[in-house]
Amino acid sequence: MSLAALREALLDHGGTLADALGPPPAAATGRAGPADAADAGAGAPQLAAGGPRTGGRGRDYELLLEMILEGSLLHYGAPRLVRCADPDLALLLGDQLYALGLARLAELGDLDAVAELADLISLLAQASAAGDPWLADAIWQAGAAAIGWGATPAHAAAKALARSGDVGAAQALTGARDAVLAAAGGPPS
C-alpha cells in the first residue's frame, strides 16, 4: 500500500514533486539490514502504522512516514519515487516531503510523534554525516517503534547515545525497539 499511496498523494499534490516522480519502484528487497543508505528505514512506516498509538489511523501514519522517508532518501540516499538530477533541488524536494509529512502528523494532533520525528530527522543528519547506514536504520526502526507504541526511557537514553556519537548507539536503539515490541507481543503482522 505505502509506495503506491505515496505516489498517488504526490501526484495529487502536484507541482515539482509530481513532475519529479519516476516510474513505480520494484518490490522491497526484504534484506535484514541496509546494504547502503537507500535501505535505511525500510519498513519503518509499516512498523509505526501497526502500533496502538495510531488509534485506527495506521494508513495515515504509514503515508506520512513514507513522505518523510522519501525526503530523507532525497537528502542522504537513493529515493524510491522522486527522481532529481540536481542535488540542490533534491534537497529542497526532500525538505518539502519532510514538511508535508509533518503537516499531516500535526493535523492528526500527535505532538509526541512530531517531537519524535524531529529527533529522528536530526539524528539521521548526524548518522549521514558519520557515514553510518546501520545507525540510520536503527534510528528509523527505533523511531517507528516509539511513534507506534510510545517512547520509553531506554529509547530516550539510546537517542542520547546517538547524539553523543557513542559507538553503541545503533545497538542501544535496536534494543529499545526490540524491548517495546517484545512487551507488546512482537511486531505487527
N, C-alpha and C positions, 0 to 999 in steps of 0.2 A: 504494500500500500504506500509506503513512505515516498519513494522516489517518484512514482507516478503522480502522487498527490502534490509533491513539491513542484514538479514540472508544471502541473496544471495551475497551481497557485501563482507561480512566476509568470506564466502566460497570461493569467487573469490580471496580474499586477501591471503588466505591460512595461513599456519603456525600455531602457538599455538592458535591464536584466532579462526581459523576454527576448530581446533581439540577440542576446549572447548565448541563448540556450543551444546546446548541441543536441545530437540525437539521444534518445533514451539509452541509458547505460545498460551494460550486461548485468546479470545477477551478481550479488555479493560473492566474494571469494570463500567466505566461511573459515578463513585461517584463524588460528588461535591467537596470534599476536601480530603486530604490524610488521610487514616486510619493509615498508617505508612510511613516510609521513602521510601518504594518501590513505592508508588504512587506519590511522589513528582515529578513534571514536566510532568505528564501525559497530553498529548495533546499539549504541548508547541511546538514540532516540526511542527505540523499541523497549529497551530496558526501563527507562524512565516512565514511558507511557503505560507500562504494566503495573506500576506501583499504586498503592492505595491512596496516596496523596493526590492523584489526578482526579479522583472523585467522579469517575464515569466520563471524563473528558480526555481519555487517552489519545484519541485521534488528533485532538487539538494540540496536545503536548508533543506528540510524535512529529507533527508537521512543523511546529515552531522550532523544535530541536533540530530537525533536518535543515531548516533555514540557517540556523546558527552553525551547524556542522559544515554545510556548504560554504558559508562565509569563512570559516576557519581554514578550509581547504583552499580557498582562493588566496588566503594570506600565506599559508605555510605548506601546502601540499599540491595535490593534483585534484581539482574539483571534478565531481562526477557528472554534473549537468551544465554548468556555466563555463563557456569557452571564451577566453580572452587572451589575445596575444600581447597586449600592452600591460606590463606589470603594474603601472600606476593605476590604470583603470581597474585592473583586477583587485587591487587593494580597496578602491572605492566601492566596487561591487560587493566585496566581502563585508565592508562596513555597512553597506545598505542591507545586506542579508542579516547581519547582527541586529540592526535596528528593527527590521521587520519582525524577526523572531521575538525580540524583547518586547516590542509593542504588543504583539499577540499575547504574550505572557502577562503583561501588565493588564490587558483587557480581562484576563481571567482572574485578576485580583490576587495572584500568588506572589506576594512580595518576598517571601522566603526564597522562592525559586529564582526570582530576579536577582537577589543578592548572591545566590549560589552560582548563577550563570556569570555574573560579574567577576566572581573569583575564578571560575573556570576559564573565562576569556583571558584574564590577566596571567593566570598560570600557564595557559597554552603559549602565550607570547614568550614567557620565560623558558619553557621547555623547547620551543623552537630556536630561541637564541642559543640554547645549550646544545642543539642538535640531537635531542633525545626523544625519538618517536615512541619509545617504550613508556617514558614518563608522560608524554602527551596522551597516549592511550589510557594509561592509569588515571589521569586527570579526568578524561571523558567518562570512563566507566564509574569512577567513584562519584563524580558529579551527578551522573544519571541516577545512581542509586539514592543519593541524597535528595534529588528532586522527586523521585518516585516514592521513596519510603521515609524520607526525613533525614536530616543531618544528625550525626552523633558526635560526642566528644572525641572519639577516635578519628572521625573524619576531619574535624577541625584541627586536631593535632597533626594529622598527615598533611593537610594543606600547609600548615606552618613549616613542616619539614621541607616541603616543596619550595616554599617561598625562600627558605634559607639556603637552598641548594644542596641539602643533605642527600648523600648518595642512596640512602634508604627510603627516599620519598615514594618512589613508584611502588615498592613493596608495601609500605605503610598504607598507601591509598588503596591498593588492591586488597589488603587485609581488612580495611574499613568497609569496603564494598562487600566483600565476602561475608563479613560478620552480620551486616544488615540483612543481606539476602538469606543467610542461614537462619537467622532469627525469624524470618518471615516464611520459612519453609522452602527456600530456594528461589531461583529466578523465575519470572513468568514464563509460561509455555506458549 
